[in-house]
Amino acid sequence: MNPFEGLIDKYRDVIVSIYRLGIDCCGSDCIIRVVDWDYVKGLNCSVYGLMIDPEQVNELLRRPSLVKSLLQRRINRLIIYPCIVQNRISLLNRLGFTIMNYLVSDDCPLTQEVVIHLDAYKIVELVSKGVTVYVHLYYPYIKGKKESTYDINSIFDAALEYLRRFGITIHLVLDELYR
């Protein structure tokens, strides 16, 4: 077991669940990063959700058959990176989708569930507002490079210990390349 996996085990009381983020994964713990709607349309497995960008939201809204297909297969959770505005969130909610904005700035509208990078102070602030937080640790951040000045294990350990002190729980999203 590598040290990072040991840290995940150490903080099982803080980490509610772990999801994989990839292009071609399957399963209830998988979030697919959409690069091609036709690939998703032909997908023969269940997934937790889809990560799309605002332009893909526009394409989705122009294709009612795709909306219908996704909802019929119970693929209704969309993570939007970077975040989208409130009127788009409302429209997608009315269609039957659950929207999770990927917060990249303070200008992003809050949704009931959000995705952010590891920022313990921001996580505490969001959870205190009743928001469910998914923390995305992306591949370069997790793996690091030998020349990197950051030690992910010490950063992760300190952040999760801080969250533990406040009784905060999070969901973790790891790039599939890591797992």
Salt bridges, closest charged atoms under 4 A:
ASP9 OD1 - ARG12 NH2 3.52
ASP13 OD1 - ARG164 NH2 2.75
ASP29 OD1 - ARG20 NH2 2.98
ASP38 OD1 - ARG63 NH2 3.27
GLU59 OE2 - ARG63 NH1 3.13
ASP106 OD1 - LYS122 NZ 3.12
GLU113 OE1 - ARG77 NH1 2.19
GLU125 OE2 - LYS122 NZ 3.84
GLU125 OE2 - LYS129 NZ 3.40
ASP157 OD1 - LYS10 NZ 3.19
GLU161 OE1 - ARG164 NH1 3.47
ASP175 OD1 - ARG33 NH2 3.37
ASP175 OD1 - HIS136 NE2 2.83
GLU176 OE2 - ARG20 NH1 3.46
